[in-house]
Amino acid sequence: MRESRPKDAVEPAEFENSVSDKDLHEALSETTARYPHLKAILPADWPHGARFGIDKAKMAGFARKKEGSRYWHALNLPLCVHAAGAGFPDSKARTLMESLLRVLDGFARDFGTESGVRKTLEPLWTDSAWNIDPPEIWSVVATAFLAQTYQSNGFKPVGFGLKIGEGQKDADIQFRKPDGTVVHVDVEAWHAVKFAELDPTQARAELQRRVEAKCGSKFKDLPSSERGVAAIVCMAAGTHFELMMKYSSLAGMCQLDGRYAGQFGYVYWVGGTTDGQSMWVELFDEPALKKRLAEASNDRA
């Protein structure tokens, strides 16, 4: 049986015989202006410039490809801004898209002068914005969300996409703890979480396996004075999401039991459904997320 998919963005029909490309660009510009810090870091000619390929035919094509894709959460910045517009008919989708844009706007506001910020955001407007396999906007939003989360807990990010130690590999976020320790955070988006046929122990083992694989590939030669964090961003829907919400062992932080000295894996999720129809907006609201995690801790596996 095919799983139900949330109506989280736009339908192809919305771009058929409706507005002109000029009207579309003006509407996108008007909505983007509500997020001034993000707008300031976007290319000056976005969304009008021909190099971005934004027109109603291409947006309809993206929405149509999504319908047949395993990536039920497929999205990009043009469709996100479109669905965040004041006149968008689906209020749940509009609220979600507004929350994503607030995360990006806050990221640009807080870290706009830090090294690597523009490169972190570039997938939003380069050719990769039109990729469905996988949709890169979620990795960008996850990085922005985690950077702000760390900062709110007293760990100020000092750069993005910086090299790890003396090697050639880089990490999505680098920050210093109050004691001066350098911490590297690398984000991995798990775009098609499948937990429904696993018990909680098996599901946690799969999450831990991904954390260990990321740590092993990114932090193998990490200097002993530095630390590495793997953030696994789980895009889970339906029964898979419900399982993650039911068992606290699948939520929050996953420590690697000392197998990687000084290295920790944090399991986050940035998408899911509560009713099979709409995505859960609270995932981008830190107080609400903490409250939900506290509730989940009362139902441990």
LOFITOR-364184 format. One line per field, with one value per residue (C-alpha): residue number from 1; residue in three letters; chain; x, z, y. Coordinates in steps of 0.05 Angstrom, whole numbers. Each point is the difference from the previous one (the first is absolute). Layout:
! residues N
nr NUM/...
rest ALA/...
kette A/...
c1 X/...
c3 Z/...
c2 Y/...
//
This chain:
! residues 301
nr 1/2/3/4/5/6/7/8/9/10/11/12/13/14/15/16/17/18/19/20/21/22/23/24/25/26/27/28/29/30/31/32/33/34/35/36/37/38/39/40/41/42/43/44/45/46/47/48/49/50/51/52/53/54/55/56/57/58/59/60/61/62/63/64/65/66/67/68/69/70/71/72/73/74/75/76/77/78/79/80/81/82/83/84/85/86/87/88/89/90/91/92/93/94/95/96/97/98/99/100/101/102/103/104/105/106/107/108/109/110/111/112/113/114/115/116/117/118/119/120/121/122/123/124/125/126/127/128/129/130/131/132/133/134/135/136/137/138/139/140/141/142/143/144/145/146/147/148/149/150/151/152/153/154/155/156/157/158/159/160/161/162/163/164/165/166/167/168/169/170/171/172/173/174/175/176/177/178/179/180/181/182/183/184/185/186/187/188/189/190/191/192/193/194/195/196/197/198/199/200/201/202/203/204/205/206/207/208/209/210/211/212/213/214/215/216/217/218/219/220/221/222/223/224/225/226/227/228/229/230/231/232/233/234/235/236/237/238/239/240/241/242/243/244/245/246/247/248/249/250/251/252/253/254/255/256/257/258/259/260/261/262/263/264/265/266/267/268/269/270/271/272/273/274/275/276/277/278/279/280/281/282/283/284/285/286/287/288/289/290/291/292/293/294/295/296/297/298/299/300/301
rest MET/ARG/GLU/SER/ARG/PRO/LYS/ASP/ALA/VAL/GLU/PRO/ALA/GLU/PHE/GLU/ASN/SER/VAL/SER/ASP/LYS/ASP/LEU/HIS/GLU/ALA/LEU/SER/GLU/THR/THR/ALA/ARG/TYR/PRO/HIS/LEU/LYS/ALA/ILE/LEU/PRO/ALA/ASP/TRP/PRO/HIS/GLY/ALA/ARG/PHE/GLY/ILE/ASP/LYS/ALA/LYS/MET/ALA/GLY/PHE/ALA/ARG/LYS/LYS/GLU/GLY/SER/ARG/TYR/TRP/HIS/ALA/LEU/ASN/LEU/PRO/LEU/CYS/VAL/HIS/ALA/ALA/GLY/ALA/GLY/PHE/PRO/ASP/SER/LYS/ALA/ARG/THR/LEU/MET/GLU/SER/LEU/LEU/ARG/VAL/LEU/ASP/GLY/PHE/ALA/ARG/ASP/PHE/GLY/THR/GLU/SER/GLY/VAL/ARG/LYS/THR/LEU/GLU/PRO/LEU/TRP/THR/ASP/SER/ALA/TRP/ASN/ILE/ASP/PRO/PRO/GLU/ILE/TRP/SER/VAL/VAL/ALA/THR/ALA/PHE/LEU/ALA/GLN/THR/TYR/GLN/SER/ASN/GLY/PHE/LYS/PRO/VAL/GLY/PHE/GLY/LEU/LYS/ILE/GLY/GLU/GLY/GLN/LYS/ASP/ALA/ASP/ILE/GLN/PHE/ARG/LYS/PRO/ASP/GLY/THR/VAL/VAL/HIS/VAL/ASP/VAL/GLU/ALA/TRP/HIS/ALA/VAL/LYS/PHE/ALA/GLU/LEU/ASP/PRO/THR/GLN/ALA/ARG/ALA/GLU/LEU/GLN/ARG/ARG/VAL/GLU/ALA/LYS/CYS/GLY/SER/LYS/PHE/LYS/ASP/LEU/PRO/SER/SER/GLU/ARG/GLY/VAL/ALA/ALA/ILE/VAL/CYS/MET/ALA/ALA/GLY/THR/HIS/PHE/GLU/LEU/MET/MET/LYS/TYR/SER/SER/LEU/ALA/GLY/MET/CYS/GLN/LEU/ASP/GLY/ARG/TYR/ALA/GLY/GLN/PHE/GLY/TYR/VAL/TYR/TRP/VAL/GLY/GLY/THR/THR/ASP/GLY/GLN/SER/MET/TRP/VAL/GLU/LEU/PHE/ASP/GLU/PRO/ALA/LEU/LYS/LYS/ARG/LEU/ALA/GLU/ALA/SER/ASN/ASP/ARG/ALA
kette A/A/A/A/A/A/A/A/A/A/A/A/A/A/A/A/A/A/A/A/A/A/A/A/A/A/A/A/A/A/A/A/A/A/A/A/A/A/A/A/A/A/A/A/A/A/A/A/A/A/A/A/A/A/A/A/A/A/A/A/A/A/A/A/A/A/A/A/A/A/A/A/A/A/A/A/A/A/A/A/A/A/A/A/A/A/A/A/A/A/A/A/A/A/A/A/A/A/A/A/A/A/A/A/A/A/A/A/A/A/A/A/A/A/A/A/A/A/A/A/A/A/A/A/A/A/A/A/A/A/A/A/A/A/A/A/A/A/A/A/A/A/A/A/A/A/A/A/A/A/A/A/A/A/A/A/A/A/A/A/A/A/A/A/A/A/A/A/A/A/A/A/A/A/A/A/A/A/A/A/A/A/A/A/A/A/A/A/A/A/A/A/A/A/A/A/A/A/A/A/A/A/A/A/A/A/A/A/A/A/A/A/A/A/A/A/A/A/A/A/A/A/A/A/A/A/A/A/A/A/A/A/A/A/A/A/A/A/A/A/A/A/A/A/A/A/A/A/A/A/A/A/A/A/A/A/A/A/A/A/A/A/A/A/A/A/A/A/A/A/A/A/A/A/A/A/A/A/A/A/A/A/A/A/A/A/A/A/A/A/A/A/A/A/A/A/A/A/A/A/A
c1 0/26/12/-40/41/-9/-23/59/13/-33/-38/20/-69/15/47/-43/-36/3/52/54/74/6/-56/32/66/-33/-38/64/36/-56/1/76/0/-33/66/50/62/-11/-16/65/42/-38/28/-27/-36/-36/-53/-2/67/-2/57/-47/-49/-60/-64/-68/15/62/-35/-59/50/34/-66/-20/65/-10/-65/36/61/17/19/-68/32/31/5/43/4/-44/-57/11/-5/-60/-37/18/-36/-57/-51/20/-64/27/12/38/49/6/17/53/33/0/36/54/11/5/55/38/-11/24/62/17/-12/43/57/-1/71/30/44/-37/-71/-13/28/-46/-60/19/-37/-64/11/50/-20/-2/-62/-39/26/-53/48/14/-33/58/-40/-9/75/7/-58/25/69/-32/-45/55/47/-54/-15/73/5/-62/35/63/43/12/16/63/-4/-33/30/69/54/6/70/54/-39/-40/-69/-45/-60/-64/7/60/-5/39/-27/7/62/32/-11/-10/-61/-17/-72/-17/-71/-26/-71/-34/-52/-41/-4/-30/-14/-70/23/54/-7/28/66/11/-20/48/55/-12/5/63/30/-10/31/60/9/-1/49/45/2/6/37/48/61/-30/52/-6/-15/-61/-67/-46/-76/-42/-70/-46/-61/-56/-56/-53/-74/-61/14/75/-8/-49/51/53/-48/-24/68/48/57/-8/0/50/73/33/68/47/14/73/17/21/36/-28/-48/-76/-56/-62/-63/-47/-60/-27/-61/-58/-74/-48/-64/23/-19/46/71/16/20/23/63/29/-23/52/-44/-54/51/28/-71/-15/65/-17/-68/32/47/-60/-10/68/9
c3 0/-18/59/5/-12/33/-42/20/-60/-67/-53/-74/-18/38/-56/-59/-35/63/5/-47/14/15/51/31/7/31/50/20/9/42/47/4/22/65/17/-8/24/-47/-57/13/-9/-61/-68/-17/-62/35/-21/-64/-30/-58/31/56/-50/41/-41/10/-48/38/67/-25/-26/68/36/-51/8/75/-7/-27/45/63/28/25/31/-66/2/-22/16/-57/20/74/-11/-46/53/54/-38/34/-50/1/13/44/69/28/-58/3/74/-11/-56/41/56/-48/-26/71/15/-62/15/71/-25/-48/56/53/-43/-64/12/20/-47/-47/11/-73/-23/49/-29/-74/-13/9/-65/-43/-49/58/25/-52/23/28/12/52/16/27/34/62/12/-5/47/49/2/12/54/36/-2/33/50/21/6/44/47/5/-55/-53/-70/-29/-71/-50/-48/33/-4/55/31/-53/-48/-62/28/27/47/-7/65/43/68/65/67/58/22/-69/-27/-76/-21/-71/-18/-65/-24/-36/-26/2/-52/2/72/4/71/-3/-1/53/75/39/14/-73/-21/49/-25/-71/23/38/-60/-42/54/5/-76/-3/57/-31/-68/25/66/-7/4/48/45/72/24/-45/-3/-55/-2/-51/-7/-35/-25/-8/-49/26/-18/22/43/-4/30/52/24/8/41/43/25/31/-16/-73/16/21/14/-13/34/-32/64/1/-65/-30/55/8/-58/5/-49/4/-32/-24/-46/-40/-33/14/6/57/-38/-67/-35/24/23/72/6/72/-22/-14/65/54/61/-31/-19/71/27/-48/19/74/-14/-38/57/41/-50/-4/-39
c2 0/68/46/64/62/67/59/43/44/13/-37/3/27/64/22/-20/57/43/55/24/-11/75/-3/-62/36/61/-43/-37/66/28/-61/-1/73/-23/-35/57/-36/-59/49/38/-63/-26/22/69/-26/-58/-22/41/-20/-49/-40/-24/-31/19/0/-31/-57/-22/7/-41/-52/-4/-9/-54/-39/1/-38/-61/7/-38/68/21/62/24/76/58/74/25/-47/14/76/-10/-40/50/55/36/-26/-73/-40/-57/32/-60/0/76/-3/-54/39/63/-38/-24/70/27/-51/22/73/-9/-37/56/51/-34/-26/41/25/-68/-40/-48/25/18/-67/-35/35/-5/-66/41/39/-39/-55/-51/35/-39/-68/-47/-58/25/67/41/55/-45/-7/76/12/-53/33/68/-27/-37/60/43/-56/-5/75/3/-49/42/-31/53/-27/32/-27/-46/-49/6/-53/-51/1/-5/-44/16/-17/54/4/38/40/16/32/8/-20/49/-39/12/-70/-1/-41/-20/-17/-36/-8/-61/-1/-68/14/-64/-26/-70/-21/-31/-73/10/-3/60/-36/-16/70/32/-46/24/72/-15/-36/63/43/-46/-2/76/7/-53/35/72/-3/-59/46/51/32/-25/71/7/-33/-23/-4/-36/29/-50/38/-50/14/-47/-4/-39/-62/12/69/-25/-52/54/43/-58/-24/50/-48/22/74/53/-19/-67/-9/-50/-40/21/-35/67/38/70/-8/2/-10/42/-27/54/0/59/-29/-46/-6/-4/-10/-28/64/56/7/16/74/-4/-35/69/31/-17/10/-44/-52/-2/-7/-58/-35/8/-31/-57/-15/-24/-56/-32/-64
//
